[in-house]
Amino acid sequence: MFPDTGWSYNTSSGAAATAGPSWEVTAGQARVYINDPSGSTFKVIGTGIGVGIGASAIPASITVSTTDFVSGGSAIYGVGNSHLDLDDFQSLMVIYNASAVALDGAVTGSVVFFVHLTVLQKINVAAALLTGSVLNVLAVLTSCFKAVCFVAAAELSTPNLGADATGTAYWISSADPV
């Protein structure tokens, strides 16, 4: 059902701002580096907005990470298909993230869904956009994913103490060789 595609997670970097006392809004940019089956590395850059829930001492934070920060991830698994090409990583991605912050350090675990929409799926996303609900858009995009991988990483945060879980939809601006 989820065969290994030969593609794999390499590393990641990015920045995000999150605000809200319990229901949160987050916006940011993610750069996910992936390896194709031949070992070539590509940088997938996405800018996104999302929502989540959390509890923290200060109801806003900024997190950043670079490729030098500790991170690890899995193979990239397909949905019923083990063949992917670079085009499958150049549309959208949805990242569900669980984070914990203590002082200025953060740890995060993520599930990254790579989404490459068909025409009918684009119509469904447009209908979800018309509802004005980010949750509806996240649900429709997630239901259309073509590949998935799992990631754990360290981040740097503005001083805080708390934990949150967010879902963010990213528009991919590029997926280029490194």
Number of C-alpha atoms within 10 A of each C-alpha: 9 14 15 20 19 17 26 22 23 20 23 25 21 18 18 18 17 21 18 18 14 13 15 19 20 20 19 20 19 24 22 19 21 26 20 18 13 8 11 11 20 21 21 24 24 23 20 20 21 22 22 21 16 20 17 18 11 14 17 17 19 19 20 20 21 16 14 10 15 14 21 15 19 16 19 25 25 23 16 12 14 16 14 18 11 14 9 17 23 20 18 23 30 25 25 21 18 19 19 20 22 16 12 15 17 23 18 18 20 19 18 23 26 27 25 19 18 10 8 9 15 15 12 17 19 13 14 19 16 11 11 10 11 18 18 16 22 24 15 19 24 20 12 19 20 21 26 23 20 19 20 19 19 22 23 19 22 18 17 20 19 16 18 19 19 21 26 25 27 24 19 21 13 15 22 13 13 11
